[in-house]
């Protein structure tokens, strides 16, 4: 019944296009694209058709919000299409048969265990996706902040810079993925104060007591992280 209903709506959208009723066609195809959860390629096609129809519609009667949502959805689709083969394999995804993933799912894929080769470019992609989350009215501020913290905790856990050194040096942070990712985001024009949690938020995360078995390592981690924040502030980066 669901498939039949979707087919009927698709037929209606095509009929509306044929009648050059672009606004209604765009809205019909937009709703179908938003609801598509089986095939990424089909979702992309529906949303792309909806965008073209809405762009062709009378601007006085066409609401801008659907176009903004479509652009976010298409950007998310692009990030899913460009996942590394290793990530696809680890997540059990097949390119021509994969279902659409949510922005949240993609963020976790880019920064999680399915991406063992996480680098600063991957972190930047996760932050780009986080921007889409920030613009989505259906996602709460609390969810945004949780995702933001999840990203940076995952990034920090990739480095062993808290435990292998014999002395504390503020410059140690320069060798970390965390630091490289912040600098890349800053040089890309991102508002760091929006995308980087406060140092205290990171330090208060419950995972560190599990990661750091030695209290000295906890102290070293805190010292280097706070020193890194201070150095970034001195560079003109707005981090708290």
Buried (B, 14 or more C-beta within 10 A) or exposed (E): EEEEEBEEBBEBBBEBBEEEBBBBBBBBBBBBBBEBEEBBBBBBBBBBBBBBBBEBBEEEEBEEEBBEBBBBBBBBBEBBEEBBEEBBEBBEBEEEEBEBBBBBBBBBBBBBEBBEEBEBEBBBBBBBBBBBBBEBEEBEEEEBEEBBBBBBBBBBBBBEBBBEBEEEEEEBBEEBBBBBBBBBBBEEEBEBEEBBBEBEBBBEBEEBEEBBEEEEBBEBBBBBBBBBBEBBEEEEBEBE
